Amino acid sequence: MKHAPEIAIVEPNTLTAIGLTAILERMIPSAILRSFSSFAALMDDTPDMYAHYFISAQIYVEHTAFFLPRKPKTIVLAGGESQPLQLVGMPTLNIYQPEERLVKDILKLHQQAHRDGHPTEPYHHSSTPSGTSKHDLSTREIEVLVLLTKGLINKEIADKLNISLTTVITHRKNITEKLGIKSVSGLTIYAVMNGYIEADRI
């Protein structure tokens, strides 16, 4: 059985830390999130136990020696487009953008880490030995889920899959009940995390 991923947020700005924690809790409900207002506070904890670090740009610049070797697990919280030279090549997240864009960027960073060979299994929902999701969505439900994340309405999904409108509604009800997710944004996060769609296509 996999352990829940532990994620460190190292950010002196309390509001930024609270906001990011709220977003990550929705994206990765199984994760254990810990916030630190300073690098010293992180060092007083067990700094090497974390699957990922979300850190302020200032703290990264001041403590590059610690975070650079942990680059695949580190995401720097940066403000705006112009970044200090020390951040070149580092995964960065622009915190001055709408929540929807933030979520998409976090998903893209997660997917990029997966492509680069960084073990990201903690982000995925547990699977059965056969590789199917523990929620056990049917093939048709997965097709409906993917089309939902692309913004199609029930009638369009019915036409695309050549099924009745009633059948689409039934599939949506089953998906919601199995996953416990009602919003399209929540379903999108689930679909990306489980490899049904790519983050750069949403």
C-alpha positions as semicolon CSV with decimal commas, in nm:
position;residue;x (nm);y (nm);z (nm)
1;M;0,000;0,000;0,000
2;K;0,139;0,339;-0,101
3;H;0,193;0,611;0,155
4;A;0,022;0,946;0,108
5;P;0,261;1,193;-0,057
6;E;0,395;1,461;0,176
7;I;0,431;1,807;0,025
8;A;0,617;2,100;0,179
9;I;0,510;2,458;0,109
10;V;0,790;2,697;0,207
11;E;0,645;3,045;0,170
12;P;0,669;3,344;0,408
13;N;0,353;3,503;0,263
14;T;0,071;3,354;0,470
15;L;-0,204;3,423;0,215
16;T;-0,004;3,261;-0,067
17;A;0,062;2,955;0,150
18;I;-0,306;2,924;0,251
19;G;-0,428;2,965;-0,108
20;L;-0,184;2,710;-0,249
21;T;-0,268;2,466;0,029
22;A;-0,640;2,493;-0,056
23;I;-0,574;2,429;-0,427
24;L;-0,345;2,132;-0,362
25;E;-0,592;1,980;-0,114
26;R;-0,854;1,975;-0,388
27;M;-0,612;1,841;-0,649
28;I;-0,447;1,575;-0,432
29;P;-0,686;1,494;-0,147
30;S;-0,464;1,207;-0,027
31;A;-0,160;1,435;0,020
32;I;-0,026;1,550;0,355
33;L;0,054;1,921;0,322
34;R;0,287;2,108;0,555
35;S;0,351;2,483;0,543
36;F;0,670;2,651;0,661
37;S;0,718;3,026;0,682
38;S;1,097;3,001;0,652
39;F;1,377;2,774;0,535
40;A;1,489;2,736;0,898
41;A;1,144;2,600;0,989
42;L;1,174;2,341;0,711
43;M;1,520;2,242;0,839
44;D;1,378;2,196;1,190
45;D;1,137;1,941;1,042
46;T;1,255;1,637;0,841
47;P;1,348;1,819;0,518
48;D;1,427;1,514;0,303
49;M;1,097;1,332;0,357
50;Y;0,892;1,534;0,105
51;A;0,774;1,416;-0,235
52;H;0,754;1,779;-0,354
53;Y;0,857;2,126;-0,240
54;F;0,667;2,442;-0,336
55;I;0,901;2,726;-0,236
56;S;0,910;3,104;-0,268
57;A;1,157;3,240;-0,523
58;Q;1,339;3,434;-0,250
59;I;1,393;3,123;-0,037
60;Y;1,509;2,927;-0,343
61;V;1,764;3,196;-0,433
62;E;1,895;3,210;-0,075
63;H;1,917;2,830;-0,039
64;T;1,992;2,705;-0,390
65;A;2,247;2,457;-0,254
66;F;1,967;2,264;-0,082
67;F;1,704;2,278;-0,357
68;L;1,912;2,239;-0,677
69;P;1,992;1,870;-0,611
70;R;1,618;1,825;-0,550
71;K;1,518;1,999;-0,874
72;P;1,281;1,722;-0,997
73;K;1,080;1,760;-0,674
74;T;1,096;2,141;-0,648
75;I;0,854;2,401;-0,786
76;V;0,946;2,766;-0,733
77;L;0,660;3,007;-0,660
78;A;0,746;3,305;-0,876
79;G;0,565;3,632;-0,937
80;G;0,516;3,754;-1,293
81;E;0,705;3,673;-1,609
82;S;1,055;3,815;-1,544
83;Q;1,256;3,573;-1,330
84;P;1,597;3,602;-1,163
85;L;1,880;3,425;-1,347
86;Q;1,901;3,168;-1,065
87;L;1,556;3,037;-1,166
88;V;1,649;2,959;-1,527
89;G;1,580;2,592;-1,591
90;M;1,383;2,547;-1,266
91;P;1,015;2,448;-1,271
92;T;0,832;2,768;-1,176
93;L;0,470;2,853;-1,100
94;N;0,346;3,207;-1,160
95;I;0,134;3,278;-0,851
96;Y;-0,010;3,600;-0,998
97;Q;-0,268;3,435;-1,223
98;P;-0,626;3,306;-1,194
99;E;-0,688;2,984;-1,000
100;E;-0,796;2,791;-1,311
101;R;-0,465;2,876;-1,480
102;L;-0,270;2,786;-1,164
103;V;-0,435;2,443;-1,153
104;K;-0,352;2,380;-1,520
105;D;0,009;2,488;-1,469
106;I;0,048;2,259;-1,165
107;L;-0,091;1,970;-1,371
108;K;0,152;2,048;-1,654
109;L;0,448;2,061;-1,413
110;H;0,336;1,727;-1,269
111;Q;0,310;1,574;-1,617
112;Q;0,649;1,717;-1,719
113;A;0,809;1,557;-1,413
114;H;0,649;1,227;-1,513
115;R;0,793;1,254;-1,867
116;D;1,135;1,334;-1,725
117;G;1,133;1,007;-1,536
118;H;1,065;1,146;-1,189
119;P;0,859;0,895;-0,992
120;T;0,524;1,061;-0,944
121;E;0,312;0,766;-0,842
122;P;0,195;0,936;-0,519
123;Y;-0,015;1,174;-0,730
124;H;-0,207;0,891;-0,894
125;H;-0,507;0,723;-0,745
126;S;-0,431;0,368;-0,638
127;S;-0,478;0,101;-0,898
128;T;-0,574;-0,260;-0,895
129;P;-0,316;-0,517;-1,016
130;S;-0,480;-0,521;-1,358
131;G;-0,402;-0,150;-1,392
132;T;-0,762;-0,032;-1,384
133;S;-0,854;0,255;-1,158
134;K;-0,981;0,162;-0,813
135;H;-1,296;0,354;-0,909
136;D;-1,336;0,108;-1,197
137;L;-1,482;0,339;-1,461
138;S;-1,605;0,151;-1,766
139;T;-1,454;0,220;-2,108
140;R;-1,766;0,414;-2,207
141;E;-1,760;0,617;-1,885
142;I;-1,397;0,711;-1,955
143;E;-1,498;0,823;-2,307
144;V;-1,776;1,038;-2,158
145;L;-1,535;1,177;-1,896
146;V;-1,279;1,279;-2,161
147;L;-1,545;1,456;-2,371
148;L;-1,678;1,633;-2,060
149;T;-1,330;1,771;-1,987
150;K;-1,318;1,905;-2,343
151;G;-1,625;2,116;-2,271
152;L;-1,884;1,918;-2,466
153;I;-2,244;1,929;-2,344
154;N;-2,458;1,615;-2,303
155;K;-2,619;1,642;-2,650
156;E;-2,279;1,680;-2,818
157;I;-2,142;1,381;-2,626
158;A;-2,444;1,173;-2,731
159;D;-2,391;1,266;-3,097
160;K;-2,016;1,204;-3,082
161;L;-2,050;0,859;-2,921
162;N;-2,368;0,769;-3,113
163;I;-2,564;0,700;-2,795
164;S;-2,885;0,845;-2,653
165;L;-2,899;1,157;-2,438
166;T;-3,046;0,949;-2,155
167;T;-2,746;0,714;-2,171
168;V;-2,504;1,008;-2,144
169;I;-2,689;1,139;-1,838
170;T;-2,675;0,792;-1,680
171;H;-2,299;0,768;-1,747
172;R;-2,243;1,114;-1,594
173;K;-2,441;1,011;-1,285
174;N;-2,234;0,691;-1,253
175;I;-1,905;0,884;-1,294
176;T;-2,007;1,134;-1,025
177;E;-2,111;0,857;-0,785
178;K;-1,796;0,650;-0,841
179;L;-1,553;0,941;-0,814
180;G;-1,741;1,163;-0,570
181;I;-1,661;1,460;-0,798
182;K;-1,935;1,687;-0,931
183;S;-1,756;1,981;-1,094
184;V;-1,608;1,968;-1,444
185;S;-1,284;2,123;-1,311
186;G;-1,261;1,844;-1,053
187;L;-1,325;1,581;-1,321
188;T;-1,056;1,743;-1,536
189;I;-0,802;1,717;-1,254
190;Y;-0,897;1,351;-1,205
191;A;-0,866;1,279;-1,580
192;V;-0,519;1,437;-1,602
193;M;-0,393;1,270;-1,284
194;N;-0,502;0,931;-1,414
195;G;-0,360;0,977;-1,764
196;Y;-0,690;0,997;-1,954
197;I;-0,602;1,339;-2,098
198;E;-0,290;1,553;-2,127
199;A;-0,266;1,877;-1,927
200;D;-0,152;2,075;-2,230
201;R;-0,474;1,983;-2,409
202;I;-0,710;2,138;-2,155
